[in-house]
């Protein structure tokens, strides 16, 4: 049940951040706070795992932005985007923990779902791109790297995460 709640909550964060951007920033902040507290308290995820995922996510996103792959509405690296990364970083260890022992599936899931969310965000007007192909390839790589890092953290740092409740 925790996986479902966490995943649904993150989808609310995604929608609020991507569709509402700065107009719904208050809602995005509130939902991210709920997601983080839920993951740390109910999902029993250690804060260092969330922090590491968040830091690497921000870095990978900053590289993509710096390379000119995508231009987000609301500034170079808008707050709503950082909040979206924090929400993902808190959700993943709870809702996606089952991927930790399925490395290839995790990499594939990242390579497929990552670009889809960015192209959907572009369609909602949250960002602009010059080339769909370059964006899809870039974010397939970015999200494969992110999910690879997620698998690494989930499997090699057991002392820095608590078990997710059934």
Backbone as CSV, one residue per row, in Angstrom:
resi,resn,N_x,N_y,N_z,CA_x,CA_y,CA_z,C_x,C_y,C_z
1,UNK,0.822,-1.197,0.000,0.000,0.000,0.000,0.868,1.265,0.000
2,UNK,2.024,1.194,0.704,2.908,2.364,0.756,3.431,2.735,-0.627
3,UNK,3.698,1.725,-1.441,4.197,1.975,-2.790,3.163,2.756,-3.600
4,UNK,1.925,2.336,-3.506,0.854,2.980,-4.269,0.645,4.413,-3.796
5,UNK,0.570,4.609,-2.502,0.377,5.957,-1.954,1.516,6.872,-2.382
6,UNK,2.739,6.387,-2.268,3.901,7.194,-2.626,3.905,7.530,-4.115
7,UNK,3.574,6.555,-4.946,3.553,6.772,-6.391,2.458,7.758,-6.790
8,UNK,1.278,7.602,-6.228,0.167,8.522,-6.523,0.504,9.933,-6.048
9,UNK,1.076,10.037,-4.874,1.479,11.340,-4.348,2.494,12.001,-5.271
10,UNK,3.467,11.240,-5.758,4.454,11.817,-6.670,3.802,12.290,-7.967
11,UNK,2.826,11.555,-8.460,2.150,11.996,-9.677,1.421,13.314,-9.460
12,UNK,0.896,13.521,-8.250,0.323,14.823,-7.906,1.385,15.910,-7.908
13,UNK,2.559,15.587,-7.386,3.681,16.539,-7.397,4.055,16.869,-8.833
14,UNK,4.180,15.842,-9.664,4.565,16.055,-11.058,3.565,16.980,-11.752
15,UNK,2.285,16.677,-11.596,1.256,17.480,-12.253,1.274,18.921,-11.742
16,UNK,1.359,19.102,-10.443,1.389,20.435,-9.852,2.611,21.217,-10.316
17,UNK,3.765,20.562,-10.338,5.004,21.239,-10.724,5.034,21.555,-12.213
18,UNK,4.697,20.585,-13.035,4.832,20.745,-14.480,3.710,21.587,-15.077
19,UNK,2.495,21.349,-14.661,1.369,22.101,-15.214,1.213,23.452,-14.512
20,UNK,1.352,23.459,-13.193,1.163,24.692,-12.433,2.389,25.572,-12.342
21,UNK,3.574,24.956,-12.452,4.848,25.661,-12.342,4.818,26.667,-11.202
22,UNK,5.151,27.913,-11.468,5.214,28.924,-10.402,3.838,29.301,-9.858
23,UNK,2.789,29.133,-10.662,1.441,29.466,-10.198,0.964,28.535,-9.084
24,UNK,1.396,27.291,-9.115,0.992,26.306,-8.104,2.153,25.906,-7.212
25,UNK,3.133,26.786,-7.095,4.320,26.478,-6.305,3.962,26.114,-4.872
26,UNK,2.991,26.806,-4.305,2.560,26.526,-2.930,2.061,25.092,-2.793
27,UNK,1.313,24.618,-3.798,0.795,23.253,-3.771,1.930,22.243,-3.949
28,UNK,2.840,22.548,-4.858,3.983,21.656,-5.076,4.812,21.530,-3.809
29,UNK,5.076,22.641,-3.139,5.839,22.619,-1.886,5.122,21.757,-0.850
30,UNK,3.816,21.958,-0.714,3.047,21.184,0.269,3.089,19.691,-0.050
31,UNK,2.905,19.337,-1.320,2.919,17.926,-1.709,4.297,17.298,-1.524
32,UNK,5.345,18.053,-1.834,6.705,17.535,-1.640,6.978,17.313,-0.159
33,UNK,6.544,18.238,0.676,6.724,18.051,2.121,6.008,16.793,2.605
34,UNK,4.799,16.582,2.127,4.059,15.373,2.497,4.808,14.136,1.996
35,UNK,5.295,14.181,0.755,6.026,13.040,0.187,7.278,12.727,1.000
36,UNK,8.048,13.748,1.340,9.285,13.541,2.098,8.975,12.976,3.481
37,UNK,8.023,13.574,4.171,7.665,13.087,5.508,7.124,11.661,5.415
38,UNK,6.284,11.403,4.443,5.736,10.057,4.261,6.854,9.039,4.042
39,UNK,7.784,9.366,3.170,8.877,8.439,2.864,9.782,8.204,4.060
40,UNK,10.095,9.261,4.789,11.003,9.134,5.930,10.334,8.464,7.120
41,UNK,9.080,8.810,7.381,8.384,8.297,8.573,7.652,6.984,8.313
42,UNK,6.810,6.988,7.322,5.974,5.822,7.045,6.744,4.790,6.218
43,UNK,7.425,5.258,5.187,8.177,4.360,4.316,9.504,3.923,4.884
44,UNK,9.920,4.545,5.982,11.158,4.175,6.676,12.406,4.316,5.801
45,UNK,12.437,5.337,4.961,13.594,5.603,4.114,14.526,6.550,4.858
46,UNK,15.820,6.296,4.779,16.799,7.148,5.455,17.010,8.425,4.640
47,UNK,17.141,9.539,5.334,17.265,10.842,4.666,18.495,10.929,3.774
48,UNK,19.574,10.199,4.083,20.775,10.289,3.247,20.534,9.699,1.861
49,UNK,19.684,8.709,1.772,19.341,8.139,0.473,18.594,9.167,-0.368
50,UNK,17.632,9.826,0.231,16.882,10.877,-0.461,17.831,11.997,-0.887
51,UNK,18.715,12.418,0.000,19.650,13.511,-0.294,20.588,13.153,-1.443
52,UNK,21.077,11.932,-1.469,21.986,11.521,-2.546,21.276,11.461,-3.893
53,UNK,20.091,10.902,-3.911,19.322,10.867,-5.155,19.023,12.283,-5.639
54,UNK,18.649,13.138,-4.725,18.329,14.532,-5.047,19.546,15.240,-5.639
55,UNK,20.700,15.098,-5.014,21.917,15.769,-5.480,22.312,15.305,-6.881
56,UNK,22.265,14.010,-7.113,22.633,13.490,-8.431,21.596,13.897,-9.476
57,UNK,20.332,13.891,-9.110,19.290,14.342,-10.027,19.480,15.791,-10.443
58,UNK,19.776,16.649,-9.472,20.022,18.062,-9.782,21.233,18.214,-10.695
59,UNK,22.280,17.449,-10.433,23.488,17.512,-11.254,23.207,17.080,-12.692
60,UNK,22.542,15.952,-12.865,22.228,15.474,-14.208,21.334,16.462,-14.950
61,UNK,20.382,17.052,-14.234,19.496,18.042,-14.853,20.276,19.290,-15.246
62,UNK,21.157,19.753,-14.372,21.961,20.948,-14.661,22.842,20.731,-15.890
63,UNK,23.382,19.539,-16.033,24.196,19.233,-17.212,23.338,19.300,-18.472
64,UNK,22.150,18.720,-18.428,21.245,18.749,-19.586,20.867,20.175,-19.958
65,UNK,20.594,20.990,-18.956,20.247,22.392,-19.198,21.445,23.128,-19.783
66,UNK,22.617,22.922,-19.204,23.832,23.603,-19.660,24.193,23.236,-21.094
67,UNK,23.890,22.016,-21.489,24.163,21.582,-22.858,23.129,22.117,-23.851
68,UNK,22.088,22.772,-23.347,21.070,23.348,-24.215,20.050,22.349,-24.726
69,UNK,19.960,21.217,-24.076,19.003,20.188,-24.490,17.578,20.650,-24.243
70,UNK,17.381,21.403,-23.161,16.042,21.816,-22.755,16.116,23.187,-22.096
71,UNK,15.064,23.946,-22.249,14.974,25.272,-21.637,13.655,25.321,-20.863
72,UNK,13.769,25.387,-19.541,12.579,25.346,-18.702,11.956,26.723,-18.525
73,UNK,10.628,26.753,-18.459,9.882,27.974,-18.187,10.076,28.320,-16.711
74,UNK,10.368,29.572,-16.433,10.506,30.001,-15.041,11.944,30.229,-14.619
75,UNK,12.871,30.184,-15.560,14.264,30.450,-15.222,15.180,29.319,-15.626
76,UNK,16.470,29.542,-15.410,17.488,28.565,-15.786,17.214,27.213,-15.133
77,UNK,17.000,27.223,-13.827,16.672,26.005,-13.078,15.583,26.406,-12.084
78,UNK,14.327,26.411,-12.538,13.242,26.914,-11.690,13.027,26.081,-10.421
79,UNK,12.505,26.732,-9.404,12.256,26.076,-8.122,11.327,24.878,-8.271
80,UNK,10.309,24.997,-9.113,9.380,23.881,-9.286,10.094,22.635,-9.798
81,UNK,11.143,22.819,-10.599,11.899,21.681,-11.112,12.724,21.027,-10.006
82,UNK,13.353,21.843,-9.173,14.108,21.300,-8.034,13.172,20.546,-7.089
83,UNK,11.984,21.089,-6.868,11.004,20.415,-6.009,10.560,19.082,-6.614
84,UNK,10.428,19.062,-7.914,10.063,17.825,-8.598,11.136,16.754,-8.382
85,UNK,12.393,17.154,-8.454,13.485,16.218,-8.185,13.466,15.746,-6.735
86,UNK,13.179,16.631,-5.814,13.103,16.228,-4.410,11.954,15.244,-4.201
87,UNK,10.833,15.510,-4.837,9.695,14.593,-4.746,10.032,13.219,-5.302
88,UNK,10.709,13.185,-6.453,11.120,11.900,-7.023,12.082,11.178,-6.091
89,UNK,13.033,11.914,-5.554,14.058,11.318,-4.689,13.466,10.720,-3.422
90,UNK,12.369,11.289,-2.949,11.687,10.741,-1.773,10.759,9.589,-2.149
91,UNK,10.186,9.646,-3.332,9.256,8.607,-3.769,9.960,7.324,-4.172
92,UNK,11.045,7.427,-4.911,11.683,6.256,-5.518,12.028,5.133,-4.538
93,UNK,12.646,5.418,-3.381,12.982,4.311,-2.478,11.769,3.577,-1.903
94,UNK,10.618,4.212,-1.935,9.403,3.571,-1.431,8.671,2.862,-2.576
95,UNK,8.337,3.604,-3.618,7.503,3.058,-4.685,8.274,2.205,-5.688
96,UNK,9.554,2.461,-5.846,10.330,1.755,-6.863,11.388,0.820,-6.283
97,UNK,11.312,0.549,-5.005,12.332,-0.299,-4.371,12.408,-1.690,-4.995
98,UNK,11.325,-2.165,-5.553,11.288,-3.480,-6.187,12.212,-3.557,-7.400
99,UNK,12.578,-2.406,-7.979,13.494,-2.383,-9.119,14.955,-2.561,-8.706
100,UNK,15.237,-2.443,-7.424,16.622,-2.483,-6.948,17.329,-3.791,-7.288
101,UNK,16.604,-4.870,-7.352,17.210,-6.168,-7.663,17.001,-6.567,-9.119
102,UNK,16.509,-5.631,-9.897,16.263,-5.874,-11.319,16.944,-4.759,-12.114
103,UNK,18.265,-4.782,-12.114,19.050,-3.691,-12.689,18.655,-3.360,-14.115
104,UNK,18.597,-4.360,-14.974,18.293,-4.086,-16.380,16.888,-3.515,-16.562
105,UNK,15.958,-3.989,-15.776,14.601,-3.450,-15.842,14.578,-2.003,-15.348
106,UNK,15.339,-1.704,-14.309,15.424,-0.334,-13.796,16.019,0.597,-14.845
107,UNK,17.089,0.154,-15.504,17.711,0.969,-16.555,16.744,1.196,-17.710
108,UNK,16.052,0.146,-18.106,15.078,0.252,-19.193,13.918,1.158,-18.800
109,UNK,13.426,0.998,-17.589,12.329,1.853,-17.106,12.740,3.319,-17.141
110,UNK,13.958,3.609,-16.717,14.457,4.982,-16.766,14.580,5.491,-18.187
111,UNK,15.131,4.653,-19.068,15.346,5.053,-20.458,14.044,5.314,-21.202
112,UNK,12.981,4.630,-20.810,11.687,4.803,-21.484,10.835,5.876,-20.809
113,UNK,10.659,5.760,-19.499,9.739,6.679,-18.813,10.305,8.088,-18.664
114,UNK,11.612,8.207,-18.495,12.219,9.531,-18.347,11.910,10.455,-19.514
115,UNK,12.277,10.063,-20.741,11.995,10.929,-21.885,10.503,11.214,-22.081
116,UNK,9.663,10.226,-21.782,8.218,10.436,-21.937,7.749,11.577,-21.043
117,UNK,8.228,11.615,-19.800,7.780,12.678,-18.893,8.262,14.050,-19.352
118,UNK,9.460,14.113,-19.925,9.969,15.401,-20.398,9.221,15.876,-21.640
119,UNK,8.962,14.986,-22.572,8.205,15.365,-23.765,6.787,15.775,-23.368
120,UNK,6.200,15.081,-22.411,4.879,15.471,-21.905,4.949,16.853,-21.269
121,UNK,5.999,17.120,-20.504,6.193,18.440,-19.906,6.307,19.530,-20.956
122,UNK,6.995,19.236,-22.041,7.099,20.195,-23.153,5.713,20.454,-23.730
123,UNK,4.929,19.404,-23.900,3.563,19.553,-24.423,2.693,20.406,-23.501
124,UNK,2.936,20.340,-22.194,2.208,21.162,-21.226,2.766,22.584,-21.142
125,UNK,3.826,22.882,-21.871,4.385,24.226,-21.882,5.379,24.517,-20.772
126,UNK,5.880,23.484,-20.102,6.822,23.680,-18.995,8.250,23.889,-19.468
127,UNK,8.514,23.548,-20.723,9.869,23.669,-21.249,9.807,23.777,-22.767
128,UNK,10.926,24.187,-23.328,11.053,24.255,-24.781,12.270,23.434,-25.196
129,UNK,12.151,22.784,-26.338,13.267,22.008,-26.870,13.447,22.359,-28.338
130,UNK,14.661,22.139,-28.840,14.915,22.371,-30.259,14.797,21.091,-31.068
131,UNK,15.119,19.965,-30.445,15.100,18.688,-31.149,14.504,17.601,-30.258
132,UNK,13.423,17.025,-30.727,12.804,15.934,-29.976,13.754,14.745,-29.873
133,UNK,14.441,14.432,-30.950,15.350,13.285,-30.954,16.476,13.481,-29.945
134,UNK,17.108,14.645,-29.952,18.201,14.917,-29.009,17.686,14.871,-27.574
135,UNK,16.509,15.422,-27.344,15.932,15.417,-25.996,15.634,13.998,-25.531
136,UNK,15.028,13.205,-26.388,14.700,11.823,-26.022,15.972,11.023,-25.741
137,UNK,16.963,11.139,-26.601,18.215,10.394,-26.401,18.914,10.860,-25.129
138,UNK,18.994,12.172,-24.935,19.656,12.710,-23.740,18.981,12.224,-22.473
139,UNK,17.661,12.346,-22.413,16.970,11.951,-21.187,16.869,10.435,-21.021
140,UNK,16.973,9.692,-22.095,17.086,8.232,-21.954,18.401,7.901,-21.247
141,UNK,19.459,8.601,-21.616,20.761,8.399,-20.964,20.716,8.898,-19.526
142,UNK,20.203,10.121,-19.330,20.128,10.708,-17.983,19.356,9.791,-17.042
143,UNK,18.196,9.323,-17.483,17.364,8.513,-16.595,17.880,7.092,-16.436
144,UNK,18.605,6.588,-17.406,19.285,5.301,-17.202,20.368,5.457,-16.145
145,UNK,21.129,6.552,-16.227,22.148,6.826,-15.207,21.511,6.994,-13.835
146,UNK,20.415,7.736,-13.785,19.745,7.975,-12.508,19.246,6.668,-11.902
147,UNK,18.644,5.838,-12.717,18.129,4.571,-12.197,19.268,3.609,-11.854
148,UNK,20.366,3.685,-12.589,21.539,2.897,-12.223,22.086,3.317,-10.871
149,UNK,22.115,4.616,-10.634,22.565,5.128,-9.339,21.590,4.719,-8.236
150,UNK,20.309,4.764,-8.535,19.279,4.330,-7.590,19.501,2.862,-7.198
151,UNK,19.715,2.004,-8.188,19.968,0.582,-7.915,21.218,0.432,-7.054
152,UNK,22.260,1.162,-7.403,23.505,1.111,-6.625,23.248,1.482,-5.164
153,UNK,22.557,2.590,-4.945,22.287,3.024,-3.571,21.417,2.027,-2.818
154,UNK,20.434,1.501,-3.487,19.501,0.585,-2.830,20.143,-0.761,-2.504
155,UNK,21.159,-1.149,-3.256,21.766,-2.463,-3.033,23.087,-2.408,-2.279
156,UNK,23.776,-1.276,-2.320,25.098,-1.231,-1.687,25.142,-0.409,-0.411
157,UNK,24.063,0.253,-0.077,24.028,1.094,1.118,22.890,0.675,2.052
158,UNK,22.813,-0.603,2.398,21.683,-1.039,3.230,21.660,-0.390,4.609
159,UNK,22.816,0.024,5.102,22.842,0.680,6.411,22.316,2.111,6.346
160,UNK,22.125,2.638,5.141,21.640,4.002,5.001,20.186,4.061,4.543
161,UNK,19.525,2.936,4.596,18.091,2.940,4.303,17.431,1.943,5.237
162,UNK,16.223,2.208,5.506,15.450,1.284,6.327,14.563,0.494,5.394
163,UNK,14.112,-0.621,5.821,13.240,-1.430,4.987,11.878,-0.752,4.848
164,UNK,11.350,-0.798,3.650,10.025,-0.258,3.395,9.010,-1.242,3.952
165,UNK,8.036,-0.726,4.653,6.995,-1.581,5.228,6.139,-2.170,4.117
166,UNK,5.608,-3.380,4.291,4.778,-4.000,3.240,3.492,-3.235,3.008
